[in-house]
Amino acid sequence: MDDLNWNPLLFSCLKTFAQLEEAVQAEMLNRTVSELIQTLTRKCFQKCVTRPSGSLTGAEQNCIAKCVDRYIESMNIVSKTLMEKQE
């Protein structure tokens, strides 16, 4: 076949591949965020809620907020360090 007949097909395949790659990356990001939320929920709940009940006490709310802040700050430090080592 003539090369001109293949160019639109090739372009279409490359475009489809790029869309697939983008969708996979988005799904990976969604999964990572979901895992982060699950981990934060589990770890901070175990640390801060000593007697589960229908509502959180003020102390439990403060503890959970600080726990989440520390966890995210730690993740940021680790991520930054890993990025610096890659450079």
N, C-alpha and C positions, 0 to 999 in steps of 0.2 A: 504494500500500500504506500501511498504517497505520504511523505513526512507531514505535510500540512493537515492530513486527515487525523494524524495521531496527536497533534498538539492540543486540540480541545479536550481529547480524552485524558491525556497526561495532566493537563491543567485541572481537570475535574477530579482526577484521582488525588493529586497533590492537595487540592482544596479540601477534599473529604478527609484525607489523612490529617491535615492541620486541624480540622474541626474535631476529629476523633481525639487527637492529642490534647486539645484544649478541654474537651469534656472529661477525659481521664484525669487531667490535672485538677479540674474543679472538683471531681469526685474525691480525689485524694485529699484535697484541702478540707472538704466537708467531713471526711472521715477523721482527719487529724483534729479538727475543732471538736467534733463529737467525742472523741476519746479524751481530749483535754477536759471537757466539761464533766464527763463521767469520773475521771480521776480526781478532779477538784472536789466534786460532790462527795465522793467516797472518803477521800483523805480528810477533808475539812469537817465533814459530818462526824467521822470517827473521833477526831481530835477535840471538837468543840461541843458536841451535844452529848452530855453525860446521861441525861434522863429524857428520852424522846417523849414528847407530849403533843398536844394539838397546836402549839405555837412555840416560837423561840423566845427565850428570855433576851433581855437587852445584852447581857454578858455573852450569850451564845451568838447573837447577831454580830457583836463587835469582834468576837473571836473568829467567826467565819469570814468577815470582811478582811481582817488582818491576815488570815491564813491564805485567802485567795490572792491578796496583794503580794505576800511573800513568795508564793508559788510562781506567780507570773513574773515577778522581778527576777527570781532565780532562773526561770526559763530564758528570759531576755539576756541575762549575763552569760549563760551557757551558749546560747545562739550566737551572741556577739563574739565570744571567744572562739567558737568553731569557725565563724566567718573570717576572723582575723588570721587564724592558722591556715586557712585555705589560700589566702592572698600571698 
